Amino acid sequence: MNDDVALSIRQMDGAWRLMCADGPNPVVTATEGIQFIFSGLPLSFFNLAMLTESDISSDTLGTRAREACSWAAPRSVPWFFLVTHERLAPGVDAAATLDACGLSAVMPLTGMVTARTVGDAPKVPGLELTVPDDDRGCEAILDVNSLAYGMDLAAGKARLGSRAFWKDQFPVVGMADGKPVSCAAVLMVDGHRYVALVATEPGQQRRGFADAAMRRALQNAAADHGETPTVLHASDAGRPVYERMGYASISTHTLFMEKRFLEEH
């Protein structure tokens, strides 16, 4: 596994440890070939199982998936099983293998990095960029992401909706007509600026709001920590936007979820 892929995985591991600590039932542990980072919140986003081996065969992938399902079963919360495709042996069909284990693909992600300055936040007409200074302002980050991605993240407010969580991190909320419409955050992970929670309310998209919020969050982090490299994991929709900002792809991943949780929605 090359250094870029290892960086991508370490950054995700570190970011999820930050976000999942102090959940209702936090667990960070490892079994053979799997790292678990679970908050205990009833949200798949905050409960993650990651493969830690390389050159994973189809048989090993199936074994690890069944072991992860068995480990997660008594915790009774939805969770994601992360597959890093660069860690698979050549020719492994992850989707087919995991389908037989009761897991379905729900989202592809691309690990991306840049050591370049991405530029200052532009002035966007009608948008005011703010740093939330109370719990209500921080809760807006979850509200905007919920609307943007069509999922209820309200349970995450117990952690990410607290100003205490963001004390040493860098959230930005974009306001338009007095209401939150966009957001982005930078978490400091092993000296890198990790970009997360970038979103815009559906009715306000394609106006540069999330881009501006992200650039301001990176600026704010750089003011305290310098222009360190930045890492993120992009959806397919977000990847072209980040490429235009100077990010380069370094890894490919897919989030899988147990079918029983998908059937409940």
C-alpha positions in Angstrom: 0.0 0.0 0.0 1.5 3.4 -1.0 2.0 6.3 1.3 -0.9 8.3 -0.1 -3.4 5.6 0.6 -2.0 5.1 4.1 -2.4 8.9 4.7 -6.0 8.8 3.5 -6.8 6.0 5.8 -5.0 7.5 8.8 -6.8 10.8 8.3 -10.2 9.1 8.2 -9.4 7.1 11.3 -8.3 10.2 13.2 -11.2 12.3 12.1 -13.7 9.7 13.1 -12.0 9.2 16.5 -12.5 12.9 17.1 -16.2 12.9 16.0 -17.1 9.7 17.8 -15.5 10.2 21.2 -17.8 11.0 24.0 -20.8 9.4 22.2 -23.3 7.5 24.4 -21.4 4.3 24.0 -18.0 5.0 22.4 -15.8 2.1 21.5 -12.5 2.2 19.7 -11.1 -1.2 19.3 -9.5 -3.6 16.8 -10.0 -7.3 15.9 -7.9 -9.2 13.4 -8.0 -7.1 10.2 -10.7 -4.6 11.4 -10.6 -1.3 13.2 -13.9 -0.3 14.9 -14.7 3.4 15.7 -18.3 3.4 17.2 -19.9 6.3 19.0 -23.1 4.4 19.9 -25.2 7.1 18.3 -28.1 5.7 16.2 -26.5 7.1 13.0 -24.4 5.0 10.6 -22.2 8.1 9.9 -20.9 7.9 13.5 -20.1 4.1 13.6 -17.4 2.9 11.4 -15.6 -0.4 10.7 -12.4 -0.1 8.6 -10.3 -2.9 7.1 -6.6 -2.8 8.2 -5.0 -5.5 6.1 -3.6 -5.2 2.6 -3.9 -7.4 -0.5 -7.3 -8.7 0.8 -8.7 -11.7 -1.1 -12.4 -12.2 -1.8 -12.4 -15.0 0.9 -10.8 -12.7 3.5 -13.1 -9.8 2.6 -16.1 -12.1 3.2 -14.7 -13.4 6.5 -13.9 -9.9 7.8 -17.4 -8.6 6.8 -19.1 -11.5 8.7 -16.9 -10.8 11.7 -17.7 -7.1 11.6 -21.4 -7.9 11.4 -21.1 -10.2 14.3 -19.2 -7.7 16.4 -21.7 -4.9 15.6 -24.9 -6.9 16.1 -25.2 -6.5 19.9 -24.7 -2.8 19.7 -27.9 -2.3 17.7 -26.9 0.8 15.9 -26.5 1.3 12.1 -22.9 1.4 11.0 -20.7 1.7 7.9 -18.2 -0.9 6.7 -15.4 0.9 4.8 -13.6 -0.8 1.9 -10.5 0.8 0.6 -10.1 -0.6 -3.0 -6.4 -0.2 -3.0 -6.2 -2.7 -0.2 -8.0 -5.4 -2.2 -6.2 -8.1 -4.2 -6.5 -7.6 -7.9 -9.8 -8.8 -9.4 -11.8 -8.8 -6.1 -15.4 -7.7 -6.7 -16.2 -6.1 -3.3 -19.8 -5.5 -4.1 -20.5 -9.1 -5.0 -18.6 -10.5 -2.1 -20.2 -8.2 0.4 -23.7 -8.7 -1.0 -23.5 -12.3 -0.1 -22.6 -11.2 3.5 -25.7 -9.0 3.8 -24.0 -5.7 3.0 -24.9 -3.2 0.2 -22.9 -0.3 -1.2 -24.3 3.1 -0.2 -21.6 5.6 -1.1 -18.3 5.8 -3.0 -15.7 8.2 -1.6 -12.4 9.5 -3.0 -9.6 10.4 -0.7 -8.0 13.7 -1.8 -5.1 15.9 -0.7 -3.4 19.1 -1.5 -0.4 20.8 -0.1 -1.2 24.0 -2.0 -3.1 27.0 -0.6 -6.6 26.7 -1.9 -7.2 30.5 -1.8 -9.2 32.9 0.3 -12.9 32.7 0.7 -14.5 34.8 -2.0 -17.2 37.4 -1.2 -20.4 35.8 -2.4 -23.5 38.1 -2.7 -26.1 37.4 -0.1 -23.8 35.2 2.0 -22.4 36.0 5.4 -19.7 33.6 6.7 -19.8 33.1 10.5 -18.0 31.0 13.1 -20.7 29.6 15.4 -20.1 30.6 19.0 -22.9 28.7 20.8 -24.6 25.3 20.7 -27.4 26.6 18.5 -25.0 27.8 15.9 -23.1 24.5 16.0 -26.3 22.5 15.6 -26.9 24.3 12.3 -23.9 22.3 10.9 -26.0 19.1 11.4 -29.2 20.7 10.1 -27.6 21.9 6.9 -26.0 18.5 6.3 -29.3 16.7 7.0 -31.0 18.7 4.4 -28.2 18.5 1.8 -27.8 14.7 2.1 -31.4 13.7 2.8 -30.7 12.1 6.2 -31.7 12.9 9.7 -28.5 13.7 11.7 -30.3 15.2 14.7 -28.9 12.6 17.0 -25.4 13.8 16.2 -26.1 17.2 17.8 -25.3 15.6 21.2 -21.7 15.6 20.0 -21.1 17.9 17.0 -23.9 20.3 18.1 -21.9 21.4 21.1 -19.6 24.4 21.0 -17.3 22.4 23.4 -16.6 20.0 20.6 -15.4 22.7 18.3 -13.2 24.5 20.8 -10.0 23.5 19.0 -11.5 22.9 15.6 -12.7 25.2 12.8 -16.4 25.3 11.9 -17.9 27.9 9.5 -21.6 28.4 8.8 -22.9 30.5 5.9 -25.9 32.6 6.5 -28.4 34.0 4.0 -31.4 36.1 4.9 -30.7 35.3 8.5 -30.7 31.5 8.3 -28.0 28.9 7.9 -27.7 27.7 4.3 -24.1 26.3 4.0 -21.4 25.0 6.2 -17.9 23.4 6.3 -15.5 22.3 9.0 -11.8 21.6 9.4 -10.6 19.2 12.0 -6.9 19.1 12.9 -5.8 15.5 12.5 -2.1 14.6 12.9 -1.0 18.1 11.8 -3.2 18.0 8.7 -6.3 20.1 8.0 -9.1 17.5 7.5 -12.1 18.9 5.7 -15.5 17.6 6.7 -19.2 18.3 6.8 -19.3 20.5 3.6 -22.9 21.1 2.6 -25.4 23.5 1.2 -29.1 23.6 1.7 -30.7 22.2 -1.6 -32.5 25.4 -2.5 -29.3 27.4 -2.3 -26.9 25.1 -4.2 -24.7 26.1 -7.2 -24.1 29.5 -5.8 -20.6 29.0 -4.4 -21.8 29.0 -0.8 -20.2 25.7 0.3 -17.0 26.6 -1.5 -16.8 29.9 0.4 -17.5 28.2 3.7 -14.8 25.6 3.1 -12.2 28.1 2.1 -12.9 30.2 5.2 -12.6 27.2 7.5 -9.3 26.3 5.9 -8.2 30.0 6.3 -9.1 30.0 10.0 -7.3 26.7 10.6 -4.2 28.0 8.8 -4.2 31.2 11.0 -3.6 28.9 14.0 -1.7 26.0 12.5 -0.1 27.3 9.3 -0.7 26.2 5.7 -0.5 22.5 6.4 -1.6 19.9 3.8 -5.4 19.3 3.7 -7.2 16.0 3.2 -10.8 15.1 2.6 -13.0 12.3 1.4 -15.2 13.4 -1.5 -18.5 12.2 -2.8 -18.8 11.7 -6.5 -20.6 15.0 -6.7 -18.0 16.9 -4.7 -14.9 15.5 -6.4 -14.9 17.8 -9.5 -15.3 20.8 -7.2 -12.3 19.8 -5.1 -10.2 19.1 -8.2 -10.8 22.7 -9.3 -9.5 23.8 -5.9 -6.3 21.9 -6.4 -7.0 18.6 -4.6 -5.6 15.4 -6.2 -7.1 11.9 -5.7 -5.1 9.5 -3.6 -7.5 6.6 -2.7 -10.9 5.1 -3.5 -13.3 3.8 -1.0 -16.9 2.5 -0.7 -19.1 2.7 2.3 -21.2 -0.4 2.8 -24.2 -0.9 5.1 -26.1 -3.9 6.4 -29.2 -4.5 4.3 -31.3 -4.8 7.5 -30.7 -1.2 8.3 -31.4 0.0 4.8 -34.7 -1.9 4.8 -35.7 0.1 7.9 -35.6 3.4 6.0 
